[in-house]
């Protein structure tokens, strides 16, 4: 697939909520169009793609929009077994990434797993060419290049409001590199509101006079910062590779 921009609304690895028609959905659609144009205009590297997910179920919430920028070449090495990975496999994979390698007994103790569960996941990850065994330890294969995603930006949209979306935006930091709230308020946010957003590292987008602008940039977080970051990569790979 050669498209540089993917809009993903259906996938076997995740649920999507049906958007409710109304002013907020129109705001989301307009903003998605804006971001697509900005990506095309500012990113001339054909090796970088962008995926857009609207209202996917992430853990127990449904972020309004997720924009994901990724290195397209990383997906060229995927095999058929990769699509079989489940959430348990990804949790173990993320734990190995964080610990930079572990023995089987350490994985079992640290994650509270049964050996049978670990063995099944190890088999799945080996088949997918994600891990290898060195000096008795399970490690990530090609650690520096195994994660294809460069950026995960989540956006929560609210009509004429800022604060009501702040806490959900904070929750999105668990798997995102940048988190924003988007609003169409006619008035610019006051300093108290902006300070509160700065305190949590959340950015602010505003639609005003039919144009979008960045009121405050989000604090950038290193990714992957949870197994959910890896799950988002798997969702994109399932579209690109199968």
C-alpha positions, 0 to 999 in steps of 0.5 A, a space after each residue: 500500500 503506497 498511501 502516505 495517509 491512512 484513515 483507519 476506522 475498522 480493525 480486528 485488533 481494536 474496537 471503534 465507536 460510531 461517531 455521533 453526528 453533530 457540531 463536535 463531529 464537524 469540528 473533528 472532521 474539519 480538523 482532520 482535514 487540516 492536519 492532513 493538509 499540514 502533513 502533506 505540506 510540511 512532510 516531504 519525506 516519502 518514507 514517513 506515513 501518517 495514520 488517523 484513528 477516530 474514536 478507537 477504544 484505547 483501554 477504557 476510553 475513546 480518544 476523539 482522534 489519534 494521529 500517528 506518524 511512522 517509518 514506512 520501511 519498518 513494516 517491510 519486514 513484517 511476517 504473517 505471524 505478526 498479526 497473531 500477537 495479542 495484548 498479553 504478548 505485547 505486554 511481555 514485549 513492552 516489559 522486555 523493552 523496558 528491562 532490556 532483556 530478562 530470563 524467563 523466571 524474571 518475567 514470570 515473577 515480575 509480571 505475575 504470569 503462569 509459565 504456560 502463559 509465558 511460553 505461549 507468548 514467547 512462541 508467538 513473539 519468536 514466530 513474529 521475529 520480535 525477540 531472541 534469546 541471548 546468554 539465557 535472556 529474552 531480548 528485543 530483536 534489533 532494539 533500535 529499529 523495532 518500533 516504527 512509530 515516530 509520533 502519537 498525537 491524541 486530540 480531545 475535541 470539545 465545543 466551546 470548552 477547555 477544562 472538561 476535556 483536560 483529564 481525558 487528555 491527561 489519561 492519553 499521555 499513558 500511550 501518546 507522545 503529545 496530547 491536545 485539547 481542541 475547541 472552537 471557543 470564540 474567546 482565547 483561553 485566559 492565563 489561568 486555563 493556559 497555566 493549568 494545561 501547562 502544568 499537565 503538559 497538555 497542548 491546545 488547538 483552537 478553531 477560530 474564524 474557520 481557521 485552526 491555530 496552536 494556542 499552546 504546544 504539548 510537552 513531548 513524551 518518549 514513546 513507546 511508554 506503554 504496551 498500548 503504544 505497541 498495540 497502535 503500531 500493530 493496528 497500523 501494520 495490520 492495515 499496511 501488511 495484510 
